[in-house]
Amino acid sequence: MSSPPSPLLADRFAPRSDFGRLDHLVVEADPASTYKALHSLDLTDLHGFLVNAAMGLRALPERWREDRPPRQRTRLTLQDLDAGTDWVVLGEDPGHEIAFGAVGQFWRPVVKWAHVEARDFADFAEPGYAKVVCSLSTSAYGQRRTLVTAEVRVVLTDPRAWLSFRRYWRISTPFVGVISRAVLRTVRRSAEAGGVR
C-alpha cells in the first residue's frame, strides 16, 4: 500500500489559483543531489538570449525611476530573496520543496509592491493585488532520476485586479515560461555535474 502524497507548500499559500504555469524536467541524478542543486540555485546564472530579454524587459521600468537606483547583484540565491528584494521565502520542506512569493500590481509599468511577511501571505486580501506563489520541488523518478517541478500560482484579491492581471498574463506568460524552463535547466546542469547518476 503506497503512502499518501505529501502536501505541497504551494497548497498552503495558494490552495487555488486564478492563473498558473507548471513545468517539469527529468534530471539524471538522485533526489538529494538534485535538491542540493535547486537549493543553491543562483538566479544570476540564468543565461541565454531569451532569458536575458525576459528579465531585461521587466526591469526596464524600474531603471527609469529616479528614486530607486538599479540593483547590481553578483549572486542571488533563493535564500537571498528576503534581503533586498520584494519577494519573500514562504517556506521550505527540506529535501523536497521551497516556496517563495510576492504581492504586487504586476500589470503596472512600474510594479507597485505590497510587502507581506510569510506568516501573513495566505491571509492577505487587500483589494487590487496579485499574490504570486512560486514553488520549486523535487521527487524521485524511478531509482536514480529526479523529477524537478517549477510551478507558478497567481491569486487575485478582487475581480478588478483579475481583469487587469488577465491582460498582463497574456503578454507575460511566454516570458514566465522562458525563465521557468531556464531555472529547471540550470538545476539539471548543476545536479548532473555533481550528482549521483
C-alpha positions in Angstrom: 0.0 0.0 0.0 1.5 3.3 -1.0 1.8 6.2 1.4 -0.3 9.3 0.7 1.4 12.1 -1.2 2.9 14.8 1.0 1.2 18.2 0.8 2.9 20.9 -1.2 3.8 24.2 0.4 2.2 25.9 -2.6 -1.1 24.4 -1.4 -0.8 26.2 1.9 -0.2 29.7 0.3 -2.3 29.3 -2.8 -4.7 26.4 -2.5 -6.5 27.7 -5.6 -5.1 29.8 -8.4 -6.6 32.2 -10.9 -3.7 31.8 -13.3 -0.8 29.4 -13.3 2.0 27.6 -15.0 3.6 24.2 -14.4 6.9 23.0 -15.9 8.8 19.7 -15.3 12.2 18.3 -16.2 13.7 14.9 -15.6 17.2 15.0 -14.1 19.8 12.2 -14.4 20.7 12.5 -10.7 19.3 11.3 -7.4 16.8 13.5 -5.5 19.3 14.5 -2.7 21.8 15.8 -5.3 19.1 17.5 -7.3 17.6 19.2 -4.3 21.0 20.4 -3.3 21.4 21.9 -6.8 18.0 23.5 -6.5 18.7 24.9 -3.0 21.9 26.5 -4.1 20.5 27.8 -7.4 21.9 31.3 -8.2 19.4 33.2 -10.3 22.1 35.3 -11.8 23.3 32.1 -13.5 20.3 32.0 -15.7 21.5 32.9 -19.2 20.5 32.8 -22.8 19.2 35.4 -25.2 15.5 34.8 -24.3 16.2 34.7 -20.6 18.1 38.0 -20.7 15.4 39.6 -22.9 12.6 38.4 -20.5 14.4 39.7 -17.4 15.5 42.9 -19.1 12.0 43.8 -20.3 10.6 43.5 -16.8 13.5 45.6 -15.3 13.2 48.5 -17.8 10.6 50.5 -16.0 12.5 50.1 -12.7 15.6 51.7 -14.3 13.5 54.8 -15.2 12.7 55.5 -11.6 15.0 58.1 -10.1 14.1 57.3 -6.5 15.3 53.7 -6.8 18.9 53.0 -8.1 19.3 49.8 -10.2 20.3 46.8 -8.2 23.7 45.4 -9.0 24.0 41.8 -7.9 26.7 39.2 -8.4 24.7 36.4 -6.7 21.1 35.9 -5.9 20.0 32.6 -4.3 16.5 31.7 -3.2 17.6 32.3 0.4 18.7 35.8 -0.6 15.2 36.8 -1.7 14.3 38.0 1.8 17.1 40.5 1.8 16.7 43.4 -0.5 14.0 42.1 -2.9 10.3 42.4 -3.0 10.0 38.6 -2.8 9.8 36.5 0.4 10.7 32.9 1.1 7.4 31.4 2.2 8.7 28.1 3.5 10.8 25.0 2.8 10.2 21.3 3.1 13.9 20.3 3.2 14.9 17.9 0.5 11.6 18.3 -1.3 10.3 21.9 -1.9 11.0 25.6 -1.4 8.3 28.2 -2.0 8.6 31.9 -2.4 6.2 34.7 -3.3 5.4 38.3 -3.8 2.4 40.6 -3.7 2.0 43.4 -6.2 0.3 45.1 -9.0 2.4 43.5 -11.7 0.4 44.9 -14.6 1.6 48.5 -13.9 4.6 49.8 -15.9 6.4 50.1 -12.5 5.2 47.3 -10.2 3.5 48.5 -7.0 4.6 46.1 -4.4 2.9 45.3 -1.1 5.5 44.0 1.4 3.9 40.9 3.1 5.7 38.7 5.6 5.5 34.9 5.0 3.2 34.4 8.1 0.6 36.9 6.6 0.9 35.9 3.0 -2.0 33.3 2.8 -4.5 35.7 4.5 -3.5 38.9 2.6 -6.7 40.1 0.9 -6.3 43.8 0.2 -8.2 44.6 -3.0 -6.3 45.4 -6.1 -3.4 43.0 -5.8 -2.0 39.7 -7.2 -0.4 37.2 -4.9 2.2 35.1 -6.8 3.5 31.9 -5.3 6.4 30.1 -6.9 7.3 26.5 -5.9 10.4 24.5 -6.9 10.2 20.9 -5.9 11.9 17.5 -6.5 10.6 14.0 -6.3 12.1 10.6 -7.1 11.5 9.4 -10.7 12.5 5.8 -10.8 15.5 4.5 -9.0 18.2 7.0 -10.0 16.5 10.0 -11.5 14.5 13.0 -10.2 11.6 15.0 -11.5 12.1 18.7 -10.9 9.0 20.9 -11.0 8.6 24.7 -11.2 5.1 25.9 -10.5 3.7 29.5 -10.5 0.3 30.1 -9.0 -1.4 33.5 -9.0 -4.3 34.5 -6.8 -6.1 37.9 -7.4 -7.7 39.7 -4.5 -10.7 41.1 -6.3 -12.4 41.0 -9.8 -10.9 44.3 -11.0 -7.4 43.0 -10.2 -8.3 39.8 -12.0 -9.2 41.7 -15.2 -6.0 43.8 -15.0 -3.9 40.7 -14.4 -5.5 38.7 -17.2 -4.3 41.3 -19.8 -0.8 41.3 -18.3 -0.7 37.4 -18.1 -1.5 37.1 -21.8 1.6 39.1 -22.6 3.9 37.9 -19.9 3.3 34.2 -19.7 5.7 33.3 -22.6 8.4 35.2 -20.7 7.5 33.4 -17.4 7.9 30.1 -19.3 11.3 31.1 -20.6 12.5 31.8 -17.1 10.9 28.8 -15.6 12.5 26.4 -18.1 15.8 28.2 -17.6 15.6 27.5 -13.9 15.0 23.8 -14.5 17.8 23.5 -17.0 20.2 25.3 -14.6 19.3 22.9 -11.7 19.6 19.9 -14.0 23.1 21.0 -15.3 24.3 21.6 -11.7 22.9 18.3 -10.4 24.1 16.2 -13.3 27.6 17.7 -13.0 27.9 16.8 -9.3 25.2 14.4 -8.5 25.0 10.6 -8.4 23.9 9.2 -11.7 
